[in-house]
Amino acid sequence: MHYVSGATGRRKLMNMSKRIYVGNLPFSANEDAVRELFSQFGNVTAVSLITDRDTGRPRGFGFVEMEEGMAEAISALDNSDFGGRTLRVNEARPREERSRSPRW
């Protein structure tokens, strides 16, 4: 972690973790299993598995945040087998802005 100065001149603590996209996860995967998989490469600060907003079912992808070991984890785990599926692992890109239309 380190401090950065904001627009108001205040310093705030910023977490320097990096986000990793993990795709093609088996639907049976849970956060503990994904954390265990990535923790062999460094400290995992967060795991977030994405679910469908309507059904609550897993969507088969998620994000892992790590303080260190990100490059090693990506290199070792991309195209590896996890729960019978071939994982897609790469550095997460910033989320693109989408227009906010009503969901009917």
The 8 nearest C-alpha neighbors of each residue, nearest first, counted from 0:
[[1, 14, 15, 13, 12, 2, 16, 66],
 [0, 2, 13, 12, 3, 14, 15, 11],
 [1, 3, 12, 11, 13, 10, 4, 0],
 [4, 2, 10, 11, 5, 12, 1, 13],
 [5, 3, 10, 9, 8, 11, 6, 2],
 [4, 6, 8, 7, 9, 10, 3, 11],
 [7, 5, 8, 4, 9, 10, 3, 11],
 [8, 6, 5, 9, 4, 10, 11, 3],
 [9, 7, 5, 6, 4, 10, 3, 11],
 [10, 8, 7, 4, 5, 11, 6, 3],
 [9, 11, 4, 3, 2, 5, 8, 12],
 [12, 10, 2, 3, 13, 9, 4, 5],
 [11, 13, 2, 1, 14, 3, 0, 10],
 [14, 12, 1, 0, 2, 15, 11, 3],
 [13, 15, 0, 16, 12, 1, 66, 2],
 [14, 16, 0, 13, 66, 17, 1, 65],
 [17, 15, 66, 65, 14, 64, 18, 44],
 [16, 18, 64, 65, 66, 15, 19, 69],
 [19, 17, 64, 91, 63, 90, 62, 16],
 [18, 20, 90, 91, 63, 62, 89, 64],
 [21, 19, 91, 62, 89, 88, 90, 61],
 [22, 20, 88, 61, 60, 87, 62, 19],
 [23, 21, 60, 87, 24, 86, 88, 59],
 [24, 22, 86, 59, 60, 87, 25, 85],
 [23, 25, 59, 22, 60, 26, 86, 28],
 [26, 24, 27, 28, 82, 59, 84, 23],
 [25, 27, 28, 59, 57, 24, 58, 56],
 [26, 28, 25, 29, 82, 24, 57, 59],
 [29, 27, 25, 26, 32, 24, 30, 33],
 [28, 30, 32, 31, 33, 27, 48, 26],
 [29, 31, 33, 32, 46, 34, 48, 47],
 [30, 32, 34, 33, 29, 35, 46, 28],
 [33, 31, 35, 34, 29, 30, 36, 28],
 [32, 34, 36, 30, 35, 31, 37, 29],
 [35, 33, 31, 37, 32, 36, 38, 30],
 [34, 36, 32, 38, 33, 37, 31, 39],
 [35, 37, 33, 34, 38, 32, 39, 40],
 [36, 38, 34, 39, 35, 40, 33, 72],
 [39, 37, 41, 35, 40, 43, 42, 36],
 [38, 40, 37, 41, 36, 35, 42, 72],
 [41, 39, 68, 38, 72, 37, 71, 42],
 [42, 40, 68, 38, 67, 39, 43, 65],
 [41, 43, 38, 65, 66, 44, 67, 40],
 [44, 42, 65, 38, 45, 64, 41, 34],
 [43, 45, 64, 65, 42, 66, 46, 16],
 [46, 44, 64, 63, 43, 47, 65, 34],
 [47, 45, 63, 62, 30, 64, 34, 48],
 [46, 48, 62, 61, 49, 63, 45, 30],
 [49, 47, 61, 60, 62, 50, 46, 30],
 [48, 50, 61, 58, 60, 57, 47, 51],
 [51, 49, 57, 58, 56, 55, 52, 48],
 [50, 52, 55, 56, 53, 54, 58, 57],
 [51, 53, 55, 54, 50, 56, 49, 57],
 [52, 54, 51, 55, 56, 50, 57, 58],
 [53, 55, 56, 51, 52, 50, 57, 58],
 [56, 54, 51, 50, 52, 53, 57, 58],
 [55, 57, 50, 54, 51, 58, 52, 26],
 [58, 56, 50, 59, 26, 49, 51, 55],
 [57, 59, 50, 60, 49, 51, 56, 26],
 [60, 58, 24, 23, 57, 26, 25, 22],
 [61, 59, 22, 24, 21, 58, 23, 49],
 [60, 62, 48, 21, 49, 47, 20, 22],
 [61, 63, 20, 47, 19, 21, 46, 18],
 [62, 64, 46, 19, 18, 45, 47, 65],
 [65, 63, 18, 45, 17, 44, 16, 43],
 [64, 66, 43, 16, 17, 44, 67, 42],
 [65, 67, 16, 42, 17, 15, 43, 44],
 [66, 68, 41, 65, 69, 42, 16, 40],
 [69, 67, 41, 40, 71, 70, 72, 65],
 [68, 70, 72, 71, 67, 73, 65, 17],
 [71, 69, 73, 72, 68, 74, 67, 75],
 [70, 72, 74, 68, 69, 73, 75, 40],
 [73, 71, 69, 75, 70, 74, 40, 76],
 [74, 72, 70, 76, 71, 75, 88, 77],
 [73, 75, 71, 72, 76, 77, 70, 88],
 [74, 76, 72, 73, 71, 77, 79, 78],
 [75, 77, 79, 73, 72, 74, 78, 88],
 [76, 78, 88, 87, 79, 73, 86, 74],
 [79, 77, 86, 85, 87, 76, 80, 88],
 [80, 78, 76, 85, 77, 86, 81, 75],
 [79, 81, 85, 84, 83, 86, 82, 78],
 [82, 80, 84, 83, 85, 79, 86, 24],
 [81, 83, 84, 25, 80, 28, 24, 27],
 [82, 84, 81, 80, 85, 25, 24, 86],
 [85, 83, 81, 80, 82, 86, 25, 23],
 [86, 84, 80, 78, 79, 81, 23, 87],
 [87, 85, 78, 23, 79, 77, 22, 88],
 [86, 88, 22, 77, 21, 78, 23, 85],
 [87, 89, 77, 21, 73, 20, 86, 22],
 [90, 88, 20, 73, 19, 91, 87, 21],
 [89, 91, 19, 20, 18, 92, 88, 73],
 [92, 90, 20, 19, 18, 89, 93, 62],
 [91, 93, 94, 90, 20, 18, 95, 19],
 [94, 92, 95, 91, 96, 18, 90, 20],
 [95, 93, 92, 96, 91, 97, 20, 18],
 [94, 96, 93, 97, 92, 98, 91, 99],
 [97, 95, 94, 98, 99, 93, 92, 100],
 [98, 96, 99, 95, 100, 94, 101, 93],
 [97, 99, 100, 96, 101, 95, 102, 94],
 [100, 98, 97, 101, 102, 96, 103, 95],
 [99, 101, 98, 102, 97, 103, 96, 95],
 [100, 102, 103, 99, 98, 97, 52, 53],
 [103, 101, 100, 99, 53, 98, 52, 97],
 [102, 101, 100, 53, 99, 52, 98, 54]]
